[in-house]
Amino acid sequence: MNKHKKIKLTSINLILICLILGTGLISCQGEKTKVKEIRVTDYVNLFACTSGDHGQLDPSATVPFGMIKLGPDTDPIEHSGYDYKARKIQGFSHNRIGGVGCLGAGGNLRILPVPNINKTGTENELFIKESEKATPDYYSVMFENNIKVELTTVNQCGFHRYTYPESKSSGLIIDLKSSFGGIISFSHKIINPRELFAQISAKNVCGEGNYTVNYHIWSNKDLNLFKDKDGKLYFSFKTKNREEVLLKVTTSTISTDDAKEEFNAVTNNISFDQAKEEGEKKWNNLLSKIIVEGNEEYKTIFYSQLYHIFLNPVVTENRNKEFMATDEKVYKSDKYEHYDCWSMWDNFRNKFSIYPMIVPERCEGIAQSLADLYEKGTSYTPIPSVRTEHTIITLLDFYRKGINDFDINAIYPKMCSKIENLNESSPDKKLEKSYDYWALAQFAKELDNKKDYDKYINLAEDYKKVWKEKFLHMGEESDIMHGGGIYEGTLWQYRWHAHFDVDGIIEMMGGKKNYCTELEYFFDNNLYNHGNQPDLHVPFMFNYGDKPWLTQKWVNKILTKDMYQCYGTHVKWEKPYFGRIYKNDPEGYIEEMDDDEGTMSGWYVCASMGLYPVVPGDLIYQISAPIFEKVTIKLPGNKTFVIKTEGVSDQNFYIQSATLNGEPYNKSHIKYDDIIKGGELIFQVSDTPNNNWGTEK
């Protein structure tokens, strides 16, 4: 007799089965229920690299390339306004530029909701750390005083939603003089109980120039001016329990009237939830341009870093508008989106080399906006910025990748004039300027100007004089921070900075054998400094010396392994750091490793995919083994470039063989043209170096 009796599937039985399963995999109607789709934005950790001086980043709400960066300013404060370890918030300001050193810039128009406007002694509030949440374009937190804060944005507007407890004296404090870099001037005008204007001028990063921003502030509730003191406006009002007070803060680079026009035409018609939903959709669409598959931790780090490279520059939305600066007409355009907020000093090294692959629609505007810098200069900007050296290198990289709508003939003479003003008084500045000369020579070649090409390529190669004097033989001062007059770093770290002419360095060193020996010594003795930018490309330079397996070794170590780091920005530490350089953690970078507005993030994104632009402008990417099983880059024209790494693990990262579109591939580099036309690059990897792969010229 069968002891397993058949169960009659009555409707009651079905209901019981559904309740028991209860997993969301089966519905009571017998159909598959929808499992929540995991989006790439779910992998973005907004709190990574926000603790102390471990990245100088923040969890502000913003859209891709958004003007508004609306987020918390903590007490104590950090470079971009936020320190993960802080437990008090001073308020929520509307602009910032992350990871750029000094005291940062921005932090303007700081707003703080309070439950009792009569008690404003400290003017910061304790918050519940566990309540803090942040996703791309959304931030929320609960204060201990029971006020809930929610923030989101569109490009030119910050949306505040404050949920108050019941109070007869609830309030808002609007700080007109808040600034990370230093305030210059501020003014305001109350239009009516629900609207006011504000105009603020402040200093840029490290005091380099200044900017002016204009705001229109709207509230869904009448705001009664309680007090105007020391640049702060105190507003009072009554609230019911769980009453929502909404603010919309619209900005303009032109005028307060233009900010109001933008409010009337655009942001007045958008709700908080609509803005949040649209912002999340924009981020998901953008970040899913690259799909990585494999280790979950590495995916989180990857998408967090990918997010960082699209925070700046920002769209200042001046199409069909005249932008005024110091009473001079600077530009007028109806052909492209205008961008500002630059930090070209270091992020020319990698992040912009990714843009033409996945956001070509942005590149024309960015290129034209960079070209405009030669017209209008950089002493005045309409939004926080840093510095604009090496703009020419990014323009060259774009130009050679087909982003060439800007008028090179018009700006070429200004490029020639401006480059003469670049400092070359120290060895590091000489090498940096030589790279700019090289880029200018390439533009001369594009214009068929042989005379200028010969002139500027000779000026570029003039670096060899100081290189032979300071960098050929490493002496006692070679491992001293600022040794030999270097601004940031050591002679060892700047030794490799003429990367536009690696063949020249190899020749001066006496050939590839000596070159690789010196490179190995550099890494084996912990002279490499990933915490700063001058030597970021050096792990990939073994490829030029016919030892690509050492590039694979060191790139993988930087991405995934514990390793020694001995340097800050200006000193060599007495006690070296030992651990991971990139982590999914508030201390996501090593100390003093500021992101430099997407530079360190750009390095991770490129290196983890196994493609790095050692020389932006030459259209070549150096190859190392990806840390992902599969990378899919969605290219223009509905094409894809797929990179598969078969057998990859933390131990298996040495490339044994490769194929490109089914054909054997034995080069340690790949051309941009081979990527952009789409295809498939497949690596076989193991835990043992293959000394023969990647040595084809």
ZAMARGU-4260 file (C-alpha; in steps of 0.2 Angstrom, whole numbers, plus 5000, padded with zeros to 4 digits):
<rodrens>
0) 5000/5000/5000 | 5007/5017/4995 | 5009/5027/5011 | 5010/5044/5000 | 4992/5048/4998
5) 4987/5059/4983 | 4982/5077/4988 | 4966/5083/4980 | 4970/5101/4974 | 4955/5110/4980
10) 4954/5129/4980 | 4957/5128/4999 | 4973/5117/4996 | 4979/5130/4983 | 4977/5144/4995
15) 4986/5134/5009 | 5000/5130/4997 | 5002/5149/4992 | 5003/5154/5010 | 5016/5141/5014
20) 5027/5145/4999 | 5025/5164/5002 | 5041/5167/4993 | 5034/5178/4979 | 5039/5165/4966
25) 5022/5158/4964 | 5005/5168/4965 | 4989/5160/4970 | 4983/5162/4952 | 4997/5150/4947
30) 5007/5164/4939 | 5024/5170/4942 | 5024/5186/4952 | 5035/5200/4948 | 5051/5199/4958
35) 5059/5216/4961 | 5071/5220/4948 | 5088/5224/4954 | 5094/5240/4946 | 5112/5246/4944
40) 5108/5261/4955 | 5105/5248/4969 | 5124/5245/4969 | 5129/5263/4971 | 5134/5267/4989
45) 5132/5285/4992 | 5141/5284/5009 | 5157/5277/5001 | 5172/5288/5003 | 5163/5301/5014
50) 5172/5299/5030 | 5186/5311/5035 | 5199/5313/5022 | 5196/5297/5014 | 5189/5303/4997
55) 5181/5320/5002 | 5164/5314/4994 | 5146/5317/5000 | 5129/5309/4998 | 5121/5324/4991
60) 5105/5322/4979 | 5109/5326/4961 | 5105/5321/4943 | 5119/5317/4931 | 5129/5332/4927
65) 5117/5342/4938 | 5119/5360/4944 | 5111/5357/4961 | 5120/5346/4973 | 5108/5346/4988
70) 5115/5338/5003 | 5119/5339/5022 | 5132/5350/5029 | 5138/5341/5045 | 5146/5348/5061
75) 5160/5345/5061 | 5161/5349/5042 | 5172/5341/5029 | 5178/5346/5012 | 5162/5344/5002
80) 5151/5347/5018 | 5149/5330/5025 | 5158/5318/5037 | 5151/5301/5039 | 5156/5301/5057
85) 5147/5317/5062 | 5131/5316/5072 | 5125/5334/5070 | 5119/5343/5054 | 5120/5362/5051
90) 5108/5362/5037 | 5107/5357/5019 | 5116/5367/5005 | 5114/5367/4987 | 5131/5366/4978
95) 5148/5358/4981 | 5162/5350/4971 | 5168/5334/4979 | 5186/5327/4982 | 5196/5342/4977
100) 5206/5347/4992 | 5208/5363/5002 | 5191/5367/5009 | 5182/5363/4994 | 5169/5375/4986
105) 5151/5378/4987 | 5140/5375/5002 | 5129/5390/4998 | 5111/5394/5004 | 5111/5382/5018
110) 5093/5378/5025 | 5089/5370/5042 | 5072/5366/5048 | 5069/5368/5067 | 5054/5363/5078
115) 5055/5379/5088 | 5062/5395/5080 | 5063/5403/5098 | 5077/5391/5103 | 5091/5393/5090
120) 5106/5394/5100 | 5117/5380/5093 | 5109/5381/5075 | 5113/5363/5071 | 5103/5347/5075
125) 5107/5329/5081 | 5101/5316/5069 | 5097/5298/5070 | 5112/5289/5061 | 5102/5273/5057
130) 5088/5284/5049 | 5100/5291/5036 | 5097/5285/5018 | 5104/5290/5001 | 5102/5284/4983
135) 5107/5293/4967 | 5096/5309/4968 | 5088/5306/4985 | 5094/5309/5003 | 5084/5307/5019
140) 5087/5308/5037 | 5077/5309/5054 | 5082/5322/5067 | 5080/5318/5085 | 5068/5332/5086
145) 5056/5322/5075 | 5058/5332/5059 | 5060/5321/5044 | 5071/5328/5030 | 5069/5322/5012
150) 5079/5330/4997 | 5079/5327/4978 | 5083/5337/4963 | 5081/5341/4945 | 5095/5349/4936
155) 5092/5367/4941 | 5081/5364/4957 | 5083/5357/4974 | 5067/5350/4982 | 5065/5349/5001
160) 5052/5340/5010 | 5051/5342/5028 | 5039/5333/5039 | 5036/5342/5055 | 5029/5337/5072
165) 5015/5348/5079 | 5022/5365/5084 | 5016/5383/5086 | 5034/5389/5082 | 5041/5378/5069
170) 5054/5387/5058 | 5067/5387/5045 | 5084/5395/5045 | 5091/5401/5029 | 5110/5405/5030
175) 5115/5416/5016 | 5133/5417/5020 | 5137/5398/5021 | 5152/5394/5011 | 5165/5380/5011
180) 5178/5391/5002 | 5174/5408/5009 | 5160/5420/5006 | 5162/5436/4996 | 5145/5444/4996
185) 5126/5440/4998 | 5109/5448/4997 | 5091/5443/4997 | 5074/5450/4993 | 5057/5444/5000
190) 5044/5444/4986 | 5030/5438/4996 | 5027/5426/5011 | 5030/5411/5000 | 5044/5417/4988
195) 5061/5426/4990 | 5077/5429/4980 | 5095/5427/4985 | 5111/5430/4976 | 5128/5424/4983
200) 5146/5426/4978 | 5159/5415/4985 | 5177/5409/4982 | 5182/5394/4972 | 5193/5380/4978
205) 5209/5386/4986 | 5204/5404/4982 | 5207/5402/4964 | 5194/5414/4957 | 5176/5416/4962
210) 5158/5412/4956 | 5140/5420/4958 | 5124/5410/4960 | 5106/5416/4960 | 5092/5408/4968
215) 5073/5408/4969 | 5065/5400/4984 | 5047/5395/4985 | 5037/5387/4999 | 5020/5379/5000
220) 5018/5388/5016 | 5018/5406/5022 | 5035/5410/5030 | 5034/5424/5043 | 5051/5433/5044
225) 5055/5431/5063 | 5073/5438/5063 | 5086/5444/5050 | 5103/5443/5059 | 5121/5440/5053
230) 5117/5434/5036 | 5104/5422/5042 | 5085/5423/5039 | 5074/5415/5053 | 5056/5411/5047
235) 5042/5405/5059 | 5025/5396/5056 | 5013/5384/5064 | 5013/5365/5059 | 5001/5351/5062
240) 5008/5334/5067 | 5016/5326/5052 | 5013/5341/5041 | 5024/5342/5026 | 5033/5359/5022
245) 5039/5359/5004 | 5053/5370/4997 | 5059/5372/4979 | 5075/5381/4977 | 5079/5385/4959
250) 5096/5391/4953 | 5102/5401/4938 | 5119/5407/4933 | 5112/5423/4925 | 5100/5432/4937
255) 5087/5429/4951 | 5074/5434/4938 | 5080/5420/4927 | 5079/5408/4942 | 5061/5413/4944
260) 5058/5411/4926 | 5065/5393/4927 | 5053/5390/4942 | 5038/5396/4933 | 5042/5387/4917
265) 5048/5371/4924 | 5050/5367/4942 | 5034/5374/4948 | 5025/5360/4938 | 5036/5346/4946
270) 5031/5337/4962 | 5044/5330/4974 | 5040/5312/4970 | 5040/5316/4951 | 5058/5323/4953
275) 5064/5309/4963 | 5057/5296/4951 | 5064/5305/4936 | 5081/5307/4944 | 5082/5289/4948
280) 5077/5284/4931 | 5091/5295/4923 | 5104/5288/4934 | 5099/5270/4931 | 5099/5273/4912
285) 5116/5281/4913 | 5125/5269/4924 | 5118/5254/4915 | 5128/5259/4899 | 5141/5248/4907
290) 5135/5231/4914 | 5147/5221/4924 | 5144/5203/4930 | 5154/5194/4944 | 5159/5198/4961
295) 5145/5207/4971 | 5157/5217/4981 | 5167/5223/4966 | 5151/5227/4957 | 5146/5239/4972
300) 5163/5247/4971 | 5162/5249/4952 | 5145/5257/4951 | 5149/5268/4966 | 5164/5274/4956
305) 5155/5275/4940 | 5142/5286/4948 | 5156/5298/4954 | 5163/5302/4936 | 5146/5309/4931
310) 5144/5322/4944 | 5154/5335/4935 | 5155/5345/4924 | 5137/5352/4926 | 5125/5358/4913
315) 5122/5376/4916 | 5107/5376/4904 | 5112/5392/4895 | 5105/5387/4878 | 5096/5402/4870
320) 5102/5413/4884 | 5116/5426/4885 | 5127/5423/4900 | 5134/5439/4908 | 5150/5440/4918
325) 5157/5456/4924 | 5146/5466/4912 | 5154/5457/4896 | 5145/5445/4885 | 5154/5429/4886
330) 5145/5417/4875 | 5129/5414/4866 | 5124/5397/4860 | 5108/5388/4854 | 5117/5373/4848
335) 5123/5363/4863 | 5121/5362/4882 | 5134/5372/4891 | 5144/5365/4905 | 5154/5372/4919
340) 5162/5366/4936 | 5179/5360/4930 | 5193/5351/4938 | 5204/5347/4924 | 5221/5348/4933
345) 5219/5329/4936 | 5203/5321/4929 | 5210/5324/4911 | 5219/5308/4915 | 5205/5295/4913
350) 5187/5299/4916 | 5184/5309/4900 | 5191/5295/4889 | 5176/5285/4894 | 5163/5298/4889
355) 5164/5296/4870 | 5160/5277/4872 | 5144/5279/4882 | 5139/5297/4883 | 5143/5304/4866
360) 5128/5315/4866 | 5136/5325/4881 | 5153/5326/4873 | 5149/5340/4860 | 5143/5351/4874
365) 5158/5347/4885 | 5170/5350/4871 | 5163/5366/4865 | 5162/5372/4883 | 5180/5368/4886
370) 5184/5377/4870 | 5175/5392/4877 | 5187/5393/4891 | 5200/5399/4878 | 5188/5413/4874
375) 5182/5419/4891 | 5196/5413/4903 | 5194/5405/4920 | 5195/5419/4933 | 5176/5420/4934
380) 5165/5405/4933 | 5146/5404/4936 | 5148/5389/4947 | 5161/5381/4959 | 5176/5376/4950
385) 5195/5371/4953 | 5208/5373/4939 | 5208/5370/4920 | 5226/5365/4916 | 5227/5351/4903
390) 5211/5356/4895 | 5220/5354/4878 | 5223/5336/4881 | 5204/5331/4884 | 5200/5342/4869
395) 5213/5332/4858 | 5206/5316/4865 | 5188/5321/4860 | 5193/5328/4843 | 5202/5312/4838
400) 5187/5302/4843 | 5175/5312/4832 | 5169/5325/4844 | 5175/5339/4833 | 5161/5351/4831
405) 5170/5365/4840 | 5180/5377/4829 | 5198/5371/4831 | 5204/5385/4819 | 5196/5398/4830
410) 5204/5393/4846 | 5220/5386/4840 | 5229/5403/4841 | 5223/5405/4859 | 5229/5388/4863
415) 5246/5393/4857 | 5245/5409/4867 | 5239/5402/4883 | 5252/5388/4883 | 5266/5400/4885
420) 5259/5406/4902 | 5260/5389/4909 | 5273/5387/4923 | 5288/5376/4920 | 5299/5382/4934
425) 5300/5365/4943 | 5304/5348/4936 | 5286/5342/4938 | 5279/5357/4930 | 5291/5355/4915
430) 5285/5337/4912 | 5267/5342/4913 | 5269/5357/4901 | 5278/5345/4889 | 5262/5334/4888
435) 5252/5350/4884 | 5265/5354/4870 | 5263/5337/4864 | 5245/5339/4863 | 5247/5356/4854
440) 5258/5348/4841 | 5245/5335/4838 | 5232/5349/4834 | 5245/5357/4823 | 5246/5340/4814
445) 5227/5340/4812 | 5228/5357/4804 | 5242/5352/4792 | 5253/5365/4800 | 5270/5357/4799
450) 5280/5372/4805 | 5270/5373/4821 | 5270/5354/4823 | 5289/5354/4822 | 5290/5368/4834
455) 5279/5361/4847 | 5285/5343/4846 | 5302/5349/4849 | 5296/5359/4864 | 5288/5344/4870
460) 5304/5333/4869 | 5313/5347/4878 | 5308/5338/4894 | 5323/5326/4891 | 5335/5339/4897
465) 5327/5340/4915 | 5323/5322/4914 | 5342/5317/4912 | 5347/5329/4926 | 5334/5325/4939
470) 5326/5308/4934 | 5339/5297/4926 | 5348/5293/4941 | 5339/5292/4958 | 5348/5300/4972
475) 5345/5303/4990 | 5332/5316/4987 | 5322/5305/4975 | 5311/5298/4989 | 5308/5314/4998
480) 5291/5323/4996 | 5294/5339/4987 | 5312/5333/4983 | 5320/5343/4969 | 5306/5356/4970
485) 5292/5344/4966 | 5275/5352/4970 | 5266/5336/4976 | 5275/5319/4976 | 5293/5313/4974
490) 5305/5312/4960 | 5302/5294/4959 | 5283/5297/4956 | 5285/5310/4943 | 5299/5301/4935
495) 5286/5292/4923 | 5276/5307/4920 | 5282/5310/4902 | 5270/5296/4897 | 5267/5304/4880
500) 5285/5298/4876 | 5287/5281/4884 | 5299/5276/4870 | 5310/5291/4874 | 5310/5286/4893
505) 5315/5269/4888 | 5329/5275/4877 | 5336/5286/4890 | 5336/5272/4902 | 5346/5261/4891
510) 5333/5250/4884 | 5317/5239/4889 | 5327/5228/4901 | 5333/5242/4912 | 5317/5251/4910
515) 5307/5236/4917 | 5320/5233/4931 | 5318/5251/4937 | 5299/5249/4936 | 5300/5233/4946
520) 5311/5242/4959 | 5298/5256/4960 | 5284/5244/4965 | 5293/5231/4975 | 5300/5245/4986
525) 5283/5253/4989 | 5288/5270/4980 | 5271/5270/4971 | 5258/5282/4978 | 5240/5278/4972
530) 5234/5292/4984 | 5239/5305/4973 | 5238/5307/4954 | 5256/5309/4946 | 5259/5291/4944
535) 5242/5283/4942 | 5246/5277/4925 | 5262/5268/4930 | 5255/5251/4934 | 5251/5250/4915
540) 5268/5255/4909 | 5275/5237/4910 | 5265/5234/4894 | 5277/5246/4885 | 5292/5236/4891
545) 5286/5219/4885 | 5282/5213/4903 | 5263/5214/4902 | 5260/5201/4916 | 5268/5213/4928
550) 5254/5226/4923 | 5242/5212/4926 | 5249/5209/4943 | 5250/5226/4950 | 5234/5232/4943
555) 5225/5217/4951 | 5234/5221/4967 | 5228/5239/4968 | 5210/5234/4964 | 5208/5219/4975
560) 5223/5215/4987 | 5231/5222/5003 | 5246/5232/4999 | 5258/5245/5007 | 5256/5264/5004
565) 5268/5276/5011 | 5263/5293/5006 | 5251/5307/5009 | 5249/5322/4998 | 5264/5331/5006
570) 5273/5319/5018 | 5279/5302/5018 | 5271/5293/5033 | 5281/5286/5047 | 5269/5271/5048
575) 5264/5265/5031 | 5246/5260/5027 | 5243/5242/5024 | 5226/5236/5017 | 5215/5238/5002
580) 5215/5254/4992 | 5197/5253/4986 | 5184/5248/4998 | 5165/5248/4999 | 5166/5258/5015
585) 5164/5276/5022 | 5184/5275/5022 | 5183/5269/5005 | 5200/5277/5000 | 5216/5277/5009
590) 5219/5293/5019 | 5222/5309/5010 | 5217/5300/4993 | 5204/5313/4988 | 5194/5308/4972
595) 5200/5324/4963 | 5183/5326/4955 | 5182/5308/4947 | 5200/5305/4944 | 5202/5291/4957
600) 5185/5284/4952 | 5189/5285/4934 | 5205/5275/4937 | 5195/5261/4946 | 5182/5260/4932
605) 5195/5259/4918 | 5206/5247/4927 | 5193/5235/4933 | 5187/5233/4915 | 5205/5230/4910
610) 5206/5246/4898 | 5216/5261/4903 | 5220/5277/4893 | 5239/5279/4898 | 5240/5293/4885
615) 5223/5302/4883 | 5224/5309/4865 | 5233/5294/4857 | 5217/5283/4856 | 5226/5268/4863
620) 5220/5259/4879 | 5232/5248/4888 | 5226/5231/4893 | 5226/5222/4910 | 5214/5207/4916
625) 5197/5213/4921 | 5191/5208/4938 | 5174/5204/4931 | 5168/5189/4922 | 5159/5199/4909
630) 5158/5218/4905 | 5146/5224/4892 | 5149/5242/4886 | 5134/5249/4877 | 5141/5260/4862
635) 5133/5272/4851 | 5122/5265/4837 | 5115/5251/4847 | 5132/5242/4847 | 5141/5233/4861
640) 5159/5229/4866 | 5159/5214/4877 | 5174/5209/4887 | 5174/5191/4895 | 5187/5185/4907
645) 5185/5166/4908 | 5192/5158/4924 | 5194/5175/4933 | 5195/5175/4952 | 5206/5184/4965
650) 5219/5172/4962 | 5217/5170/4943 | 5221/5187/4934 | 5236/5182/4923 | 5231/5183/4905
655) 5235/5166/4896 | 5227/5170/4879 | 5215/5181/4871 | 5204/5183/4856 | 5196/5198/4848
660) 5180/5194/4838 | 5186/5176/4837 | 5203/5179/4831 | 5219/5177/4842 | 5224/5193/4850
665) 5242/5195/4857 | 5243/5213/4860 | 5243/5221/4877 | 5234/5236/4870 | 5219/5240/4860
670) 5214/5254/4849 | 5199/5265/4852 | 5192/5261/4834 | 5192/5242/4838 | 5181/5246/4854
675) 5169/5258/4846 | 5164/5248/4831 | 5159/5234/4843 | 5164/5216/4846 | 5170/5204/4859
680) 5186/5202/4868 | 5189/5186/4877 | 5203/5182/4890 | 5208/5166/4897 | 5216/5169/4914
685) 5225/5158/4927 | 5236/5160/4943 | 5252/5159/4933 | 5260/5173/4922 | 5261/5169/4903
690) 5277/5178/4898 | 5273/5176/4880 | 5256/5184/4879 | 5254/5202/4875 | 5271/5205/4867
695) 5266/5208/4849 | 5269/5226/4844
</rodrens>
